[in-house]
Amino acid sequence: MADKVRASHLLIKHQGSRRPASWKDPDGVNIRQTTKEDAIAQLTEYRKAIVEGRADFGQLAERESHCSSAKRGGDMGWFERGQMQKPFEDATYALQVGEISNIVDTDSGVHIIQRTG
């Protein structure tokens, strides 16, 4: 499994996201009003809370992530190179197990990623 990684993530979509709708906002009303800067600011606060031990990554992802993986605490499962958007993949592979990324920008929106395997 050395060539595969496992990760969880918390995704915040914004006006520039390729699909400005999510399970939390099916019509995209709030997403279309969220700037990329606002999404980054929100994620920065979430990351800080996790790193400082004030929030649990999985619980926060479950509550706040715009990805359908939220119902699994953000778990994306195992994947290998070529299966995810390149910025997401590169960030995940650069992490050690247990580490949390800085903000990662993809066509889907902005993420924080925790490598879990």
Biopython code that builds the backbone (N, CA, C, O; Angstrom):
import numpy as np
from Bio.PDB.StructureBuilder import StructureBuilder

atoms = [
    (1, "MET", "N", (0.826, -1.215, 0.000)),
    (1, "MET", "CA", (0.000, 0.000, 0.000)),
    (1, "MET", "C", (0.858, 1.261, 0.000)),
    (1, "MET", "O", (0.306, 2.357, 0.106)),
    (2, "ALA", "N", (2.143, 1.160, -0.110)),
    (2, "ALA", "CA", (3.033, 2.317, -0.026)),
    (2, "ALA", "C", (2.720, 3.370, -1.085)),
    (2, "ALA", "O", (2.969, 4.557, -0.872)),
    (3, "ASP", "N", (2.178, 2.944, -2.223)),
    (3, "ASP", "CA", (1.877, 3.917, -3.273)),
    (3, "ASP", "C", (0.498, 4.550, -3.099)),
    (3, "ASP", "O", (0.125, 5.435, -3.870)),
    (4, "LYS", "N", (-0.258, 4.110, -2.100)),
    (4, "LYS", "CA", (-1.576, 4.678, -1.828)),
    (4, "LYS", "C", (-1.540, 5.470, -0.526)),
    (4, "LYS", "O", (-0.749, 5.184, 0.372)),
    (5, "VAL", "N", (-2.401, 6.455, -0.444)),
    (5, "VAL", "CA", (-2.553, 7.242, 0.775)),
    (5, "VAL", "C", (-4.035, 7.285, 1.138)),
    (5, "VAL", "O", (-4.907, 7.012, 0.313)),
    (6, "ARG", "N", (-4.291, 7.632, 2.381)),
    (6, "ARG", "CA", (-5.667, 7.816, 2.825)),
    (6, "ARG", "C", (-5.744, 9.180, 3.484)),
    (6, "ARG", "O", (-4.827, 9.598, 4.192)),
    (7, "ALA", "N", (-6.848, 9.866, 3.243)),
    (7, "ALA", "CA", (-6.980, 11.208, 3.791)),
    (7, "ALA", "C", (-8.434, 11.536, 4.097)),
    (7, "ALA", "O", (-9.368, 10.959, 3.541)),
    (8, "SER", "N", (-8.576, 12.483, 4.998)),
    (8, "SER", "CA", (-9.863, 13.103, 5.270)),
    (8, "SER", "C", (-9.695, 14.578, 4.916)),
    (8, "SER", "O", (-8.588, 15.115, 4.953)),
    (9, "HIS", "N", (-10.791, 15.213, 4.577)),
    (9, "HIS", "CA", (-10.680, 16.639, 4.263)),
    (9, "HIS", "C", (-11.930, 17.376, 4.683)),
    (9, "HIS", "O", (-12.981, 16.785, 4.930)),
    (10, "LEU", "N", (-11.782, 18.676, 4.754)),
    (10, "LEU", "CA", (-12.893, 19.572, 5.017)),
    (10, "LEU", "C", (-12.883, 20.557, 3.852)),
    (10, "LEU", "O", (-11.916, 21.298, 3.673)),
    (11, "LEU", "N", (-13.941, 20.570, 3.069)),
    (11, "LEU", "CA", (-14.054, 21.397, 1.867)),
    (11, "LEU", "C", (-15.015, 22.549, 2.105)),
    (11, "LEU", "O", (-16.121, 22.357, 2.612)),
    (12, "ILE", "N", (-14.583, 23.742, 1.735)),
    (12, "ILE", "CA", (-15.480, 24.896, 1.719)),
    (12, "ILE", "C", (-15.543, 25.387, 0.270)),
    (12, "ILE", "O", (-14.529, 25.757, -0.320)),
    (13, "LYS", "N", (-16.744, 25.380, -0.282)),
    (13, "LYS", "CA", (-16.940, 25.859, -1.650)),
    (13, "LYS", "C", (-17.155, 27.375, -1.629)),
    (13, "LYS", "O", (-17.496, 27.959, -0.600)),
    (14, "HIS", "N", (-16.948, 27.991, -2.790)),
    (14, "HIS", "CA", (-17.114, 29.442, -2.914)),
    (14, "HIS", "C", (-17.606, 29.764, -4.321)),
    (14, "HIS", "O", (-17.832, 28.866, -5.132)),
    (15, "GLN", "N", (-17.769, 31.047, -4.598)),
    (15, "GLN", "CA", (-18.302, 31.504, -5.889)),
    (15, "GLN", "C", (-17.576, 30.889, -7.082)),
    (15, "GLN", "O", (-18.197, 30.619, -8.110)),
    (16, "GLY", "N", (-16.279, 30.667, -6.959)),
    (16, "GLY", "CA", (-15.489, 30.164, -8.072)),
    (16, "GLY", "C", (-15.415, 28.647, -8.170)),
    (16, "GLY", "O", (-14.748, 28.118, -9.060)),
    (17, "SER", "N", (-16.084, 27.946, -7.276)),
    (17, "SER", "CA", (-16.049, 26.481, -7.295)),
    (17, "SER", "C", (-16.738, 25.947, -8.541)),
    (17, "SER", "O", (-17.704, 26.535, -9.026)),
    (18, "ARG", "N", (-16.236, 24.833, -9.056)),
    (18, "ARG", "CA", (-16.796, 24.314, -10.308)),
    (18, "ARG", "C", (-18.240, 23.854, -10.163)),
    (18, "ARG", "O", (-18.993, 23.899, -11.135)),
    (19, "ARG", "N", (-18.644, 23.417, -8.985)),
    (19, "ARG", "CA", (-20.052, 23.084, -8.735)),
    (19, "ARG", "C", (-20.506, 23.828, -7.491)),
    (19, "ARG", "O", (-20.318, 23.334, -6.380)),
    (20, "PRO", "N", (-21.098, 25.000, -7.650)),
    (20, "PRO", "CA", (-21.458, 25.816, -6.487)),
    (20, "PRO", "C", (-22.743, 25.347, -5.791)),
    (20, "PRO", "O", (-23.680, 26.121, -5.595)),
    (21, "ALA", "N", (-22.761, 24.084, -5.430)),
    (21, "ALA", "CA", (-23.861, 23.527, -4.642)),
    (21, "ALA", "C", (-23.282, 22.358, -3.848)),
    (21, "ALA", "O", (-22.252, 21.798, -4.224)),
    (22, "SER", "N", (-23.936, 21.994, -2.764)),
    (22, "SER", "CA", (-23.467, 20.872, -1.952)),
    (22, "SER", "C", (-24.638, 20.292, -1.182)),
    (22, "SER", "O", (-25.753, 20.811, -1.234)),
    (23, "TRP", "N", (-24.370, 19.212, -0.469)),
    (23, "TRP", "CA", (-25.419, 18.600, 0.349)),
    (23, "TRP", "C", (-25.935, 19.596, 1.387)),
    (23, "TRP", "O", (-27.094, 19.525, 1.796)),
    (24, "LYS", "N", (-25.072, 20.529, 1.817)),
    (24, "LYS", "CA", (-25.466, 21.519, 2.814)),
    (24, "LYS", "C", (-26.235, 22.666, 2.198)),
    (24, "LYS", "O", (-27.023, 23.331, 2.871)),
    (25, "ASP", "N", (-26.007, 22.896, 0.918)),
    (25, "ASP", "CA", (-26.555, 24.061, 0.223)),
    (25, "ASP", "C", (-26.937, 23.618, -1.198)),
    (25, "ASP", "O", (-26.292, 24.018, -2.167)),
    (26, "PRO", "N", (-27.992, 22.789, -1.320)),
    (26, "PRO", "CA", (-28.331, 22.167, -2.601)),
    (26, "PRO", "C", (-28.561, 23.161, -3.743)),
    (26, "PRO", "O", (-28.280, 22.853, -4.901)),
    (27, "ASP", "N", (-29.066, 24.335, -3.423)),
    (27, "ASP", "CA", (-29.304, 25.334, -4.467)),
    (27, "ASP", "C", (-28.125, 26.296, -4.626)),
    (27, "ASP", "O", (-28.138, 27.154, -5.508)),
    (28, "GLY", "N", (-27.120, 26.154, -3.781)),
    (28, "GLY", "CA", (-25.927, 26.981, -3.888)),
    (28, "GLY", "C", (-26.120, 28.433, -3.487)),
    (28, "GLY", "O", (-25.307, 29.287, -3.841)),
    (29, "VAL", "N", (-27.181, 28.722, -2.756)),
    (29, "VAL", "CA", (-27.477, 30.106, -2.386)),
    (29, "VAL", "C", (-26.337, 30.722, -1.568)),
    (29, "VAL", "O", (-25.852, 31.805, -1.895)),
    (30, "ASN", "N", (-25.918, 30.040, -0.516)),
    (30, "ASN", "CA", (-24.842, 30.576, 0.327)),
    (30, "ASN", "C", (-23.483, 30.486, -0.361)),
    (30, "ASN", "O", (-22.659, 31.392, -0.238)),
    (31, "ILE", "N", (-23.252, 29.397, -1.081)),
    (31, "ILE", "CA", (-21.967, 29.199, -1.755)),
    (31, "ILE", "C", (-21.727, 30.321, -2.767)),
    (31, "ILE", "O", (-20.617, 30.845, -2.862)),
    (32, "ARG", "N", (-22.755, 30.686, -3.515)),
    (32, "ARG", "CA", (-22.609, 31.744, -4.522)),
    (32, "ARG", "C", (-22.337, 33.107, -3.894)),
    (32, "ARG", "O", (-21.864, 34.021, -4.570)),
    (33, "GLN", "N", (-22.632, 33.244, -2.612)),
    (33, "GLN", "CA", (-22.380, 34.508, -1.912)),
    (33, "GLN", "C", (-21.044, 34.490, -1.169)),
    (33, "GLN", "O", (-20.635, 35.507, -0.609)),
    (34, "THR", "N", (-20.374, 33.360, -1.159)),
    (34, "THR", "CA", (-19.113, 33.223, -0.433)),
    (34, "THR", "C", (-17.938, 33.482, -1.370)),
    (34, "THR", "O", (-17.787, 32.813, -2.393)),
    (35, "THR", "N", (-17.110, 34.457, -1.011)),
    (35, "THR", "CA", (-15.914, 34.709, -1.810)),
    (35, "THR", "C", (-14.849, 33.678, -1.449)),
    (35, "THR", "O", (-14.914, 33.037, -0.400)),
    (36, "LYS", "N", (-13.883, 33.533, -2.324)),
    (36, "LYS", "CA", (-12.776, 32.619, -2.042)),
    (36, "LYS", "C", (-12.051, 33.058, -0.772)),
    (36, "LYS", "O", (-11.648, 32.227, 0.042)),
    (37, "GLU", "N", (-11.893, 34.361, -0.613)),
    (37, "GLU", "CA", (-11.219, 34.898, 0.583)),
    (37, "GLU", "C", (-11.980, 34.537, 1.853)),
    (37, "GLU", "O", (-11.377, 34.181, 2.866)),
    (38, "ASP", "N", (-13.323, 34.632, 1.795)),
    (38, "ASP", "CA", (-14.148, 34.256, 2.956)),
    (38, "ASP", "C", (-14.006, 32.776, 3.269)),
    (38, "ASP", "O", (-13.921, 32.387, 4.433)),
    (39, "ALA", "N", (-13.982, 31.952, 2.226)),
    (39, "ALA", "CA", (-13.836, 30.498, 2.408)),
    (39, "ALA", "C", (-12.490, 30.186, 3.054)),
    (39, "ALA", "O", (-12.411, 29.356, 3.959)),
    (40, "ILE", "N", (-11.434, 30.849, 2.590)),
    (40, "ILE", "CA", (-10.093, 30.641, 3.163)),
    (40, "ILE", "C", (-10.061, 31.091, 4.620)),
    (40, "ILE", "O", (-9.480, 30.412, 5.467)),
    (41, "ALA", "N", (-10.678, 32.226, 4.914)),
    (41, "ALA", "CA", (-10.710, 32.726, 6.295)),
    (41, "ALA", "C", (-11.433, 31.735, 7.215)),
    (41, "ALA", "O", (-10.993, 31.482, 8.336)),
    (42, "GLN", "N", (-12.536, 31.184, 6.730)),
    (42, "GLN", "CA", (-13.309, 30.199, 7.502)),
    (42, "GLN", "C", (-12.451, 28.961, 7.775)),
    (42, "GLN", "O", (-12.380, 28.488, 8.910)),
    (43, "LEU", "N", (-11.809, 28.444, 6.741)),
    (43, "LEU", "CA", (-10.967, 27.252, 6.892)),
    (43, "LEU", "C", (-9.781, 27.509, 7.801)),
    (43, "LEU", "O", (-9.383, 26.633, 8.569)),
    (44, "THR", "N", (-9.217, 28.698, 7.719)),
    (44, "THR", "CA", (-8.077, 29.057, 8.572)),
    (44, "THR", "C", (-8.482, 28.963, 10.043)),
    (44, "THR", "O", (-7.716, 28.477, 10.875)),
    (45, "GLU", "N", (-9.690, 29.430, 10.357)),
    (45, "GLU", "CA", (-10.198, 29.342, 11.730)),
    (45, "GLU", "C", (-10.417, 27.888, 12.145)),
    (45, "GLU", "O", (-10.081, 27.501, 13.264)),
    (46, "TYR", "N", (-10.977, 27.087, 11.244)),
    (46, "TYR", "CA", (-11.203, 25.672, 11.544)),
    (46, "TYR", "C", (-9.868, 24.976, 11.813)),
    (46, "TYR", "O", (-9.737, 24.217, 12.773)),
    (47, "ARG", "N", (-8.893, 25.239, 10.965)),
    (47, "ARG", "CA", (-7.583, 24.594, 11.119)),
    (47, "ARG", "C", (-6.955, 24.966, 12.457)),
    (47, "ARG", "O", (-6.400, 24.121, 13.159)),
    (48, "LYS", "N", (-7.054, 26.240, 12.792)),
    (48, "LYS", "CA", (-6.493, 26.726, 14.065)),
    (48, "LYS", "C", (-7.164, 26.012, 15.248)),
    (48, "LYS", "O", (-6.488, 25.595, 16.189)),
    (49, "ALA", "N", (-8.473, 25.877, 15.197)),
    (49, "ALA", "CA", (-9.211, 25.208, 16.280)),
    (49, "ALA", "C", (-8.785, 23.750, 16.412)),
    (49, "ALA", "O", (-8.661, 23.238, 17.524)),
    (50, "ILE", "N", (-8.561, 23.078, 15.279)),
    (50, "ILE", "CA", (-8.133, 21.672, 15.307)),
    (50, "ILE", "C", (-6.726, 21.562, 15.889)),
    (50, "ILE", "O", (-6.477, 20.759, 16.789)),
    (51, "VAL", "N", (-5.816, 22.371, 15.370)),
    (51, "VAL", "CA", (-4.410, 22.325, 15.804)),
    (51, "VAL", "C", (-4.286, 22.656, 17.296)),
    (51, "VAL", "O", (-3.459, 22.075, 17.998)),
    (52, "GLU", "N", (-5.112, 23.591, 17.774)),
    (52, "GLU", "CA", (-5.074, 23.984, 19.190)),
    (52, "GLU", "C", (-5.847, 23.017, 20.083)),
    (52, "GLU", "O", (-5.882, 23.193, 21.301)),
    (53, "GLY", "N", (-6.466, 21.997, 19.486)),
    (53, "GLY", "CA", (-7.186, 21.002, 20.279)),
    (53, "GLY", "C", (-8.575, 21.428, 20.715)),
    (53, "GLY", "O", (-9.171, 20.787, 21.581)),
    (54, "ARG", "N", (-9.104, 22.496, 20.135)),
    (54, "ARG", "CA", (-10.443, 22.974, 20.483)),
    (54, "ARG", "C", (-11.527, 22.326, 19.631)),
    (54, "ARG", "O", (-12.716, 22.475, 19.914)),
    (55, "ALA", "N", (-11.114, 21.601, 18.576)),
    (55, "ALA", "CA", (-12.092, 20.950, 17.694)),
    (55, "ALA", "C", (-11.491, 19.651, 17.179)),
    (55, "ALA", "O", (-10.273, 19.513, 17.068)),
    (56, "ASP", "N", (-12.358, 18.710, 16.869)),
    (56, "ASP", "CA", (-11.959, 17.426, 16.305)),
    (56, "ASP", "C", (-12.137, 17.498, 14.783)),
    (56, "ASP", "O", (-13.191, 17.908, 14.298)),
    (57, "PHE", "N", (-11.107, 17.099, 14.037)),
    (57, "PHE", "CA", (-11.151, 17.196, 12.576)),
    (57, "PHE", "C", (-12.402, 16.523, 12.008)),
    (57, "PHE", "O", (-13.145, 17.134, 11.241)),
    (58, "GLY", "N", (-12.630, 15.265, 12.385)),
    (58, "GLY", "CA", (-13.758, 14.512, 11.849)),
    (58, "GLY", "C", (-15.106, 15.116, 12.189)),
    (58, "GLY", "O", (-16.000, 15.162, 11.344)),
    (59, "GLN", "N", (-15.256, 15.576, 13.415)),
    (59, "GLN", "CA", (-16.533, 16.167, 13.823)),
    (59, "GLN", "C", (-16.783, 17.487, 13.093)),
    (59, "GLN", "O", (-17.907, 17.788, 12.693)),
    (60, "LEU", "N", (-15.707, 18.270, 12.927)),
    (60, "LEU", "CA", (-15.830, 19.542, 12.222)),
    (60, "LEU", "C", (-16.153, 19.302, 10.745)),
    (60, "LEU", "O", (-16.989, 19.993, 10.164)),
    (61, "ALA", "N", (-15.482, 18.318, 10.149)),
    (61, "ALA", "CA", (-15.754, 17.988, 8.746)),
    (61, "ALA", "C", (-17.211, 17.538, 8.590)),
    (61, "ALA", "O", (-17.892, 17.926, 7.641)),
    (62, "GLU", "N", (-17.667, 16.729, 9.517)),
    (62, "GLU", "CA", (-19.041, 16.219, 9.477)),
    (62, "GLU", "C", (-20.054, 17.360, 9.501)),
    (62, "GLU", "O", (-21.083, 17.312, 8.827)),
    (63, "ARG", "N", (-19.746, 18.375, 10.281)),
    (63, "ARG", "CA", (-20.663, 19.492, 10.475)),
    (63, "ARG", "C", (-20.518, 20.580, 9.409)),
    (63, "ARG", "O", (-21.510, 21.197, 9.020)),
    (64, "GLU", "N", (-19.290, 20.824, 8.930)),
    (64, "GLU", "CA", (-19.050, 22.005, 8.106)),
    (64, "GLU", "C", (-18.650, 21.755, 6.651)),
    (64, "GLU", "O", (-18.797, 22.649, 5.817)),
    (65, "SER", "N", (-18.148, 20.561, 6.328)),
    (65, "SER", "CA", (-17.637, 20.325, 4.973)),
    (65, "SER", "C", (-18.755, 20.318, 3.937)),
    (65, "SER", "O", (-19.851, 19.819, 4.194)),
    (66, "HIS", "N", (-18.468, 20.873, 2.775)),
    (66, "HIS", "CA", (-19.421, 20.879, 1.674)),
    (66, "HIS", "C", (-19.339, 19.616, 0.831)),
    (66, "HIS", "O", (-20.119, 19.453, -0.108)),
    (67, "CYS", "N", (-18.416, 18.723, 1.145)),
    (67, "CYS", "CA", (-18.266, 17.479, 0.396)),
    (67, "CYS", "C", (-19.187, 16.412, 0.993)),
    (67, "CYS", "O", (-19.438, 16.405, 2.198)),
    (68, "SER", "N", (-19.685, 15.518, 0.146)),
    (68, "SER", "CA", (-20.539, 14.439, 0.658)),
    (68, "SER", "C", (-19.771, 13.497, 1.588)),
    (68, "SER", "O", (-20.379, 12.709, 2.311)),
    (69, "SER", "N", (-18.416, 13.577, 1.571)),
    (69, "SER", "CA", (-17.621, 12.777, 2.512)),
    (69, "SER", "C", (-17.840, 13.233, 3.957)),
    (69, "SER", "O", (-17.383, 12.572, 4.890)),
    (70, "ALA", "N", (-18.529, 14.343, 4.145)),
    (70, "ALA", "CA", (-18.805, 14.845, 5.496)),
    (70, "ALA", "C", (-19.474, 13.776, 6.358)),
    (70, "ALA", "O", (-19.201, 13.670, 7.553)),
    (71, "LYS", "N", (-20.354, 12.985, 5.739)),
    (71, "LYS", "CA", (-21.054, 11.962, 6.524)),
    (71, "LYS", "C", (-20.107, 10.885, 7.045)),
    (71, "LYS", "O", (-20.484, 10.097, 7.913)),
    (72, "ARG", "N", (-18.886, 10.846, 6.525)),
    (72, "ARG", "CA", (-17.852, 9.923, 7.008)),
    (72, "ARG", "C", (-16.753, 10.688, 7.747)),
    (72, "ARG", "O", (-15.625, 10.205, 7.848)),
    (73, "GLY", "N", (-17.070, 11.863, 8.257)),
    (73, "GLY", "CA", (-16.076, 12.668, 8.955)),
    (73, "GLY", "C", (-15.005, 13.201, 8.010)),
    (73, "GLY", "O", (-13.895, 13.524, 8.434)),
    (74, "GLY", "N", (-15.345, 13.289, 6.732)),
    (74, "GLY", "CA", (-14.411, 13.811, 5.733)),
    (74, "GLY", "C", (-13.541, 12.754, 5.080)),
    (74, "GLY", "O", (-12.713, 13.080, 4.229)),
    (75, "ASP", "N", (-13.711, 11.487, 5.462)),
    (75, "ASP", "CA", (-12.846, 10.414, 4.951)),
    (75, "ASP", "C", (-13.021, 10.220, 3.451)),
    (75, "ASP", "O", (-14.132, 9.993, 2.972)),
    (76, "MET", "N", (-11.911, 10.311, 2.706)),
    (76, "MET", "CA", (-11.910, 10.112, 1.261)),
    (76, "MET", "C", (-11.474, 8.699, 0.887)),
    (76, "MET", "O", (-11.489, 8.333, -0.288)),
    (77, "GLY", "N", (-11.090, 7.913, 1.878)),
    (77, "GLY", "CA", (-10.634, 6.555, 1.608)),
    (77, "GLY", "C", (-9.226, 6.540, 1.037)),
    (77, "GLY", "O", (-8.540, 7.561, 1.013)),
    (78, "TRP", "N", (-8.804, 5.362, 0.577)),
    (78, "TRP", "CA", (-7.466, 5.187, -0.003)),
    (78, "TRP", "C", (-7.479, 5.626, -1.458)),
    (78, "TRP", "O", (-8.449, 5.377, -2.174)),
    (79, "PHE", "N", (-6.415, 6.275, -1.899)),
    (79, "PHE", "CA", (-6.289, 6.631, -3.310)),
    (79, "PHE", "C", (-4.822, 6.685, -3.700)),
    (79, "PHE", "O", (-3.931, 6.739, -2.852)),
    (80, "GLU", "N", (-4.600, 6.669, -5.004)),
    (80, "GLU", "CA", (-3.228, 6.747, -5.511)),
    (80, "GLU", "C", (-3.135, 7.916, -6.485)),
    (80, "GLU", "O", (-4.133, 8.550, -6.824)),
    (81, "ARG", "N", (-1.923, 8.177, -6.917)),
    (81, "ARG", "CA", (-1.709, 9.296, -7.841)),
    (81, "ARG", "C", (-2.566, 9.129, -9.091)),
    (81, "ARG", "O", (-2.705, 8.032, -9.632)),
    (82, "GLY", "N", (-3.131, 10.235, -9.528)),
    (82, "GLY", "CA", (-3.959, 10.232, -10.721)),
    (82, "GLY", "C", (-5.447, 10.116, -10.442)),
    (82, "GLY", "O", (-6.252, 10.186, -11.371)),
    (83, "GLN", "N", (-5.832, 9.940, -9.182)),
    (83, "GLN", "CA", (-7.253, 9.765, -8.854)),
    (83, "GLN", "C", (-7.921, 11.026, -8.338)),
    (83, "GLN", "O", (-9.145, 11.144, -8.391)),
    (84, "MET", "N", (-7.137, 11.968, -7.841)),
    (84, "MET", "CA", (-7.675, 13.208, -7.272)),
    (84, "MET", "C", (-7.135, 14.390, -8.070)),
    (84, "MET", "O", (-6.228, 14.246, -8.889)),
    (85, "GLN", "N", (-7.713, 15.563, -7.811)),
    (85, "GLN", "CA", (-7.160, 16.759, -8.439)),
    (85, "GLN", "C", (-5.722, 16.924, -7.952)),
    (85, "GLN", "O", (-5.416, 16.673, -6.786)),
    (86, "LYS", "N", (-4.850, 17.348, -8.857)),
    (86, "LYS", "CA", (-3.420, 17.381, -8.568)),
    (86, "LYS", "C", (-3.058, 18.158, -7.288)),
    (86, "LYS", "O", (-2.277, 17.640, -6.489)),
    (87, "PRO", "N", (-3.579, 19.357, -7.054)),
    (87, "PRO", "CA", (-3.202, 20.070, -5.817)),
    (87, "PRO", "C", (-3.570, 19.279, -4.557)),
    (87, "PRO", "O", (-2.821, 19.276, -3.580)),
    (88, "PHE", "N", (-4.727, 18.610, -4.587)),
    (88, "PHE", "CA", (-5.180, 17.806, -3.447)),
    (88, "PHE", "C", (-4.236, 16.621, -3.246)),
    (88, "PHE", "O", (-3.795, 16.333, -2.134)),
    (89, "GLU", "N", (-3.947, 15.957, -4.334)),
    (89, "GLU", "CA", (-3.072, 14.788, -4.314)),
    (89, "GLU", "C", (-1.661, 15.162, -3.832)),
    (89, "GLU", "O", (-1.105, 14.504, -2.954)),
    (90, "ASP", "N", (-1.096, 16.215, -4.410)),
    (90, "ASP", "CA", (0.251, 16.646, -4.029)),
    (90, "ASP", "C", (0.325, 17.000, -2.548)),
    (90, "ASP", "O", (1.283, 16.642, -1.863)),
    (91, "ALA", "N", (-0.688, 17.703, -2.063)),
    (91, "ALA", "CA", (-0.706, 18.096, -0.645)),
    (91, "ALA", "C", (-0.784, 16.868, 0.257)),
    (91, "ALA", "O", (-0.093, 16.798, 1.273)),
    (92, "THR", "N", (-1.623, 15.898, -0.112)),
    (92, "THR", "CA", (-1.787, 14.690, 0.700)),
    (92, "THR", "C", (-0.490, 13.889, 0.759)),
    (92, "THR", "O", (-0.064, 13.470, 1.835)),
    (93, "TYR", "N", (0.130, 13.679, -0.389)),
    (93, "TYR", "CA", (1.372, 12.910, -0.431)),
    (93, "TYR", "C", (2.504, 13.600, 0.333)),
    (93, "TYR", "O", (3.422, 12.934, 0.812)),
    (94, "ALA", "N", (2.444, 14.929, 0.451)),
    (94, "ALA", "CA", (3.496, 15.679, 1.154)),
    (94, "ALA", "C", (3.352, 15.600, 2.675)),
    (94, "ALA", "O", (4.293, 15.913, 3.404)),
    (95, "LEU", "N", (2.185, 15.184, 3.151)),
    (95, "LEU", "CA", (1.929, 15.110, 4.592)),
    (95, "LEU", "C", (2.420, 13.787, 5.175)),
    (95, "LEU", "O", (2.493, 12.773, 4.482)),
    (96, "GLN", "N", (2.750, 13.821, 6.452)),
    (96, "GLN", "CA", (2.980, 12.603, 7.216)),
    (96, "GLN", "C", (1.622, 12.179, 7.792)),
    (96, "GLN", "O", (0.732, 13.015, 7.950)),
    (97, "VAL", "N", (1.459, 10.910, 8.099)),
    (97, "VAL", "CA", (0.209, 10.435, 8.690)),
    (97, "VAL", "C", (-0.058, 11.234, 9.973)),
    (97, "VAL", "O", (0.813, 11.368, 10.833)),
    (98, "GLY", "N", (-1.275, 11.756, 10.077)),
    (98, "GLY", "CA", (-1.674, 12.551, 11.235)),
    (98, "GLY", "C", (-1.533, 14.051, 11.023)),
    (98, "GLY", "O", (-2.149, 14.837, 11.742)),
    (99, "GLU", "N", (-0.738, 14.453, 10.057)),
    (99, "GLU", "CA", (-0.535, 15.884, 9.806)),
    (99, "GLU", "C", (-1.725, 16.495, 9.086)),
    (99, "GLU", "O", (-2.460, 15.812, 8.374)),
    (100, "ILE", "N", (-1.900, 17.802, 9.285)),
    (100, "ILE", "CA", (-2.969, 18.562, 8.645)),
    (100, "ILE", "C", (-2.339, 19.596, 7.723)),
    (100, "ILE", "O", (-1.409, 20.304, 8.109)),
    (101, "SER", "N", (-2.848, 19.673, 6.520)),
    (101, "SER", "CA", (-2.306, 20.601, 5.527)),
    (101, "SER", "C", (-2.666, 22.042, 5.854)),
    (101, "SER", "O", (-3.529, 22.320, 6.687)),
    (102, "ASN", "N", (-1.982, 22.939, 5.180)),
    (102, "ASN", "CA", (-2.442, 24.317, 5.120)),
    (102, "ASN", "C", (-3.591, 24.335, 4.115)),
    (102, "ASN", "O", (-4.026, 23.273, 3.670)),
    (103, "ILE", "N", (-4.084, 25.497, 3.753)),
    (103, "ILE", "CA", (-5.182, 25.615, 2.800)),
    (103, "ILE", "C", (-4.738, 25.086, 1.433)),
    (103, "ILE", "O", (-3.679, 25.461, 0.931)),
    (104, "VAL", "N", (-5.548, 24.223, 0.841)),
    (104, "VAL", "CA", (-5.283, 23.671, -0.478)),
    (104, "VAL", "C", (-6.414, 24.120, -1.405)),
    (104, "VAL", "O", (-7.591, 23.898, -1.121)),
    (105, "ASP", "N", (-6.039, 24.753, -2.513)),
    (105, "ASP", "CA", (-6.999, 25.305, -3.454)),
    (105, "ASP", "C", (-7.145, 24.373, -4.661)),
    (105, "ASP", "O", (-6.159, 24.060, -5.329)),
    (106, "THR", "N", (-8.374, 23.932, -4.939)),
    (106, "THR", "CA", (-8.647, 23.104, -6.125)),
    (106, "THR", "C", (-9.858, 23.680, -6.853)),
    (106, "THR", "O", (-10.458, 24.653, -6.395)),
    (107, "ASP", "N", (-10.210, 23.087, -7.971)),
    (107, "ASP", "CA", (-11.397, 23.514, -8.717)),
    (107, "ASP", "C", (-12.678, 23.316, -7.903)),
    (107, "ASP", "O", (-13.688, 23.968, -8.166)),
    (108, "SER", "N", (-12.635, 22.425, -6.925)),
    (108, "SER", "CA", (-13.820, 22.152, -6.106)),
    (108, "SER", "C", (-14.049, 23.216, -5.044)),
    (108, "SER", "O", (-15.183, 23.438, -4.621)),
    (109, "GLY", "N", (-12.984, 23.872, -4.612)),
    (109, "GLY", "CA", (-13.055, 24.855, -3.539)),
    (109, "GLY", "C", (-11.749, 24.835, -2.771)),
    (109, "GLY", "O", (-10.701, 24.489, -3.316)),
    (110, "VAL", "N", (-11.818, 25.208, -1.497)),
    (110, "VAL", "CA", (-10.617, 25.185, -0.663)),
    (110, "VAL", "C", (-10.777, 24.118, 0.415)),
    (110, "VAL", "O", (-11.874, 23.887, 0.922)),
    (111, "HIS", "N", (-9.674, 23.481, 0.751)),
    (111, "HIS", "CA", (-9.700, 22.334, 1.669)),
    (111, "HIS", "C", (-8.629, 22.482, 2.740)),
    (111, "HIS", "O", (-7.651, 23.210, 2.568)),
    (112, "ILE", "N", (-8.834, 21.780, 3.845)),
    (112, "ILE", "CA", (-7.737, 21.365, 4.711)),
    (112, "ILE", "C", (-7.811, 19.844, 4.681)),
    (112, "ILE", "O", (-8.890, 19.252, 4.669)),
    (113, "ILE", "N", (-6.635, 19.234, 4.669)),
    (113, "ILE", "CA", (-6.543, 17.786, 4.504)),
    (113, "ILE", "C", (-5.775, 17.194, 5.671)),
    (113, "ILE", "O", (-4.762, 17.748, 6.098)),
    (114, "GLN", "N", (-6.251, 16.072, 6.188)),
    (114, "GLN", "CA", (-5.510, 15.329, 7.200)),
    (114, "GLN", "C", (-5.185, 13.973, 6.598)),
    (114, "GLN", "O", (-6.071, 13.220, 6.195)),
    (115, "ARG", "N", (-3.890, 13.681, 6.548)),
    (115, "ARG", "CA", (-3.494, 12.357, 6.042)),
    (115, "ARG", "C", (-3.731, 11.347, 7.149)),
    (115, "ARG", "O", (-3.284, 11.537, 8.280)),
    (116, "THR", "N", (-4.426, 10.289, 6.825)),
    (116, "THR", "CA", (-4.786, 9.289, 7.824)),
    (116, "THR", "C", (-4.163, 7.930, 7.549)),
    (116, "THR", "O", (-4.277, 7.022, 8.373)),
    (117, "GLY", "N", (-3.505, 7.775, 6.404)),
    (117, "GLY", "CA", (-2.885, 6.502, 6.103)),
    (117, "GLY", "C", (-1.959, 6.591, 4.904)),
    (117, "GLY", "O", (-1.353, 5.593, 4.517)),
]
sb = StructureBuilder()
sb.init_structure("model")
sb.init_model(0)
sb.init_chain("A")
sb.init_seg("    ")
for serial, (resi, resn, name, xyz) in enumerate(atoms, 1):
    if name == "N":
        sb.init_residue(resn, " ", resi, " ")
    sb.init_atom(name, np.array(xyz, "f"), 0.0, 1.0, " ", f" {name:<3s}", serial, name[0])
structure = sb.get_structure()
